[in-house]
Amino acid sequence: MKLTAEAKGTFAIAPTPFHDDGRIDEGSIDRLIDFYEEVGCEGVTVLGIMGEAPKLDAAEAEQVAVPFVKRAKKMQVIVGMSAPGFATMRALARASMDVGAPA
């Protein structure tokens, strides 16, 4: 679903779920999206710049963004593209768009 100027409603700011050993918890990503849909959110924001996103490497950021975009079929998704270099941001943007995030 494309994010447009007409976007309205509630957008959750999703935390990045981790296992105790620091690995990304992809199963919890699915449960978060399911929960946000159940409570009526119209969208979700992932990998914002105020939390853990700047601490993730490029592969970890993609490992978070892709499952969120794939699972959130009925919701608009905003993927934060912050990184110390343009190549990393470009790779994350491409991976997110490849699974359905709008350009």
N, C-alpha and C positions, 0 to 999 in steps of 0.2 A: 504494500500500500504506500503510495507516494505521499510524502510530507508536503503539504501545500500551505498557502497563506490562510486558507480556511480551516486549518487544523484547530480543533477545540477539544475541550474535555480534560480529563486527568491523565497525565503522563507520569508514570512511576519512575523514580531514579533507582535503578536496580543496583544492588551490591554485587560484587563479584564473589561468588561462593568458592571457598577453598576447602580441601581436605586438611586434616591436622598436619600432614607432612608438607603442605604448601602447594600441592598440585591443584589445578583447576577442577572443581567439582561440576562436571557437565550434567550429571543427573539432577543436581539442584537447580541448574539453569532451566531445565524443562519444568520443574515444579514451580519455580518463580513465575515463569510466563503463564502457566496454567492458572496460578493464583491471581495474577494481575488481570487476566481475562475474566475469571469468575467474579471478581469484585467490581468489574465494569470499567477498567482503565481503557482508554482509547489508544494509548501509546506507552512506550518505555524508552528510557535513555540509559545507555550502557557506556562504560569506559569514560566517565566524566573525568575532569582534570583535578578534582578536589580530593579524590580517594586514592585507590590503589593503582589506577590506570598508568600513571607516570612511572610506576615502579616495575611494570611488566615489560618483558622484552617483546619483540615483534611477534614471535611465534605464540607466546602466551596471550597477547592481545587478540590475535586472530582466533585462538582457541576459545576465547570468550565471545567475541563478536559473532562469529559464524553460527554457533548454536542458537544464540538469541534471535538472530534474523530468521533462521530456518524455522524455529518453533513458533514465532509470533506471526502467524499467517493472517490473523484478523486485526492486528494492531500495527500502528506506525512505530518504527524503530529509529531512534537517533543514536548513531554510533559516534562516540568521541574519537577524533582523529589527531590526538596530540601525541607527539613524539619528538625526539631531539633532531630528527632529520627528515627531509622530504621523501626519501626513498622508503623509509619505514611507513610513513603516513600513506604514501601511494599504494604500497603493498596491502595495507589493511583496508583501504578504500576499495581496491579491486576485489579482494577476497569477500568483503561484505556485499558488494554489488553482484558478484558472481552467484551468490545464494539468494538474491532477491532484494537487497536494499536499494532504494532509488538513488540515482546519481544526483 
